[in-house]
Amino acid sequence: MERHYKAIESKLYDECSPSFLEVVNESHQHSVPENSETHFKITVVSDVFKGLSAVKRHQLVYVLLREELDAGVHALALHLYTPEQWSERNMNSPVSPPCAGGGKASETME
């Protein structure tokens, strides 16, 4: 299926010219049908973010991905860095926390 995944990756490459890009479909960690594309963790390292606040970086990505958000993508975990910030983080993005809104783990406990 990967329709949203490929569109997200393509748009971010085209518009941000990242030195690093990782798009991870984390939908399987949530209460959604199998093979869904609703929840993504996105890490982008780009000079485009220099001088922009975290809010402005997020707004830029939301504008780029408006079609995907309108077409069923429910959540984006955005980790947006300049190359210098990425280096300071030892080239690691944060680990996503477990789903707190009725994720797969809570279903198995019932």
KATABEL-V309424 format. One record per pair of residues at least 24 apart in sequence whose C-alpha atoms are under 7 Angstrom apart, sorted by the first residue. I is the first residue (numbers start at 0). J is the second residue. If there is no record, write none. Layout:
I;J
I;J
This chain:
3;36
3;67
7;64
10;63
15;45
15;47
16;45
17;43
17;44
17;45
18;44
18;45
19;43
19;44
20;44
28;98
28;102
28;103
29;98
29;102
29;103
30;101
30;102
30;103
36;72
37;71
37;72
37;73
37;74
38;72
38;73
38;74
38;75
39;74
39;75
39;76
40;75
40;76
40;77
41;75
41;76
41;77
41;78
42;77
42;78
42;79
42;92
43;78
43;79
43;80
44;79
44;80
44;81
44;82
44;85
45;80
45;81
45;82
46;81
46;82
48;80
48;81
49;81
